[in-house]
């Protein structure tokens, strides 16, 4: 896991935060700042042995509490740099609701957004295109090295869409489980997806 990187390479270990009560209930979180529940706190602690031997040049986390707490439990004593660019998608008017419970105008707005999540902004929120811009800016600011980035399911998917291409609506989707590790190595020859949704520690 500490294999040497090619000159100029950037390797990011994207780690999703541990479980929250809203994850368990199937509610849309977005920028709502919720703590880890007991399961999520346990998941973060179980992640620690997986990361203990990895020499990161820096550790970053979304400034939302669930990502910050996961980073601090998984890498105790390490300086965690908070970066709002690693936040989940801003789901605007949908936050705190369940997709399958939306009705009327809200259901219509959700369908319109799902048809073009890259170009269509959620009311009072963002589009995937907006999130892609901030995630690309985060990566562009990193000098060569190996980094941990504690983030969110939607953000990690969008970072991967930048590598794999965006799926057409209704075709395929990436599973990103709580505290899973997804490693991407960015080199001059192009990016390499090293691991996807690795949650063997659980």
N, C-alpha and C positions, 0 to 999 in steps of 0.2 A: 504494500500500500504506500510505501515510501520510495517506490521506484523513481529514479531520477527523471526529471522532465527534460524534453528537448529544449534547446536554447530558444528563448522567446515564448515558450508555452505558458498558458494559464490553465490550471485545472481547478474547477469549482465542484465542491461537494455540496450539492443542494440538499438540505435536510428539512423535511416538513415538521412542523410543531406537533406536540403531543395532543391527545384528545381533549376536547372541551365538552361541556354539557350540550352545547348547541350542535356539535358534531354528532353526538349520540342521538339527539332528537331530530336530526335531519334539517336543521334550520340554517338559513343563509347568514353567514357571519360578516364577510367583507371587512370593513374597517371598524366594526364594533369590537371593542377591546375587552375580551373575556379571558379569565384565567384558565389554566389547565384544571381539569377535574382530577380525582384521585387516580383514575386509570392513566390519564395523560402524564401526570407526575411520575408514575411508575414506569411508563414507557421511556420517558426522558432519562431516568436513572439507569435503565437497562441499556440505553444507547451508549453510556459512558465507557464501558469496556471496549466497545467497537472502535471508539475514536481515540482511546488513550495512547496508542502507539503512533498516531499520525502526526507528523510535523507540519502544522499549518503555518504559513507565513502571516496570516491574520484570520480572525474569526469575526464574521459579520452576522447580524440578525436584523430582521424587521423590527421596527420600534414598537410593534404591538406586543402586549404582555405575554401572550401564549408562545410566541417565537423566542422572545428574550428569555423567558423562564426555561424553555427547553434547552437553549444554548448554555445557560448557566448551570443546569443540572448535568448536561451531557459532557461539558468541559469545565469542571469546577476549577476555580482559581485562574482561569484564562480571561484576559481582557476581551470583552465582547463589544464590538463597535456597532452601534445602532444606525441603521440606514433605512429611512422610510421608502426608498425605492424598492425594497424587498417586500413591501406590503402585499396583501391579497388584493384582488380586484375590488374597487369601490363599487359595491352592488346597489348603491343609492336607495331608491324606494323599496327595493326587495329585501333589504337586510332585516333579519328577525322573522322572516316568513319562510314557509316551505313551498318549493316549486309546485308541488302537486295540489296545494291548497289555494293557489291564485285563481281568482275569478274575474269575470267581466273585463273592464279596461286593463287591469293589471295583467291578466292572462294574455290579452292581446299584445300589450307592450312586451311581455316576456317572449312571446312567439316572434315578434318582429326583431327583437335583439338576437334571439337564437339563430335566426335566418342569416344574420350578418354580424356576429359578435366582434369582428375585427373593426368594422367601420361604423357600427351603430353604438352610440353611447346609451347606457342605461340612464333613465331620468335621474338627475341628481347624482350620477355616478360616472363610471368610465366605460370605455370599450377595451377589448383586448389589444387593439392597436395602441391605445394610450399606455397600457401596462407594458407592452413590448418596448416602447420608447424608453421608459424609465429603467427596465431591466437591462436593455442594451447599454444604456448610459452607465449603469453600475458596473457592468463587465468591462466596458471601455476604459474605465478609470483604474482598473487593476493592473499593476505592473506584473511581469512574469513571476509565476510562483503558484503555490497550492493554497487554496482558500476554502474555508467552510462558510456557507451561507444558509442560515436558518430562516426559513421562509414559510410559504403557504402552498396548498395544493394547486390552486389556480395559477399562481405565479410560477411555480416550477413547471407546470404544463406549458405555459406560454414561453418560458425560456427554452423548453425542448422543441416547441414548434419552430423556433428560430433555427434549430438544427435539422429537424426532420421535415419541416414544411407543415403548414396548417391543414388539418383534415377538413374535407367538405362536411357541412352539417349532416349529422346522422350517419356518418360512415364509420369512424373509429374514434377511440378515446383512450387516453393514458390513465392508468390507475396509479395514484400517488397516495400511499397509506400514511397514517400518522407515524411520525419519526422515521420514515423510510429515507434511505440514502440514494441519491441519484448523482452519479459522477459524470461530468462532461469535461473533456480535455480540448482546449482550443489551441491549435497549432497553425503554422503557416500553410500547411497542406490542407487544412480544413478541420472542422470539429470532429471529435470521436466520442460517441456515447459509450462510456466504460461500464457503468452499471445503471440499472433502472429499477426504482421501487424496491431496493434491497432492505428488507425488514427481518432478516434472519435472527437478529438479536431478540425479537419478540417471541 
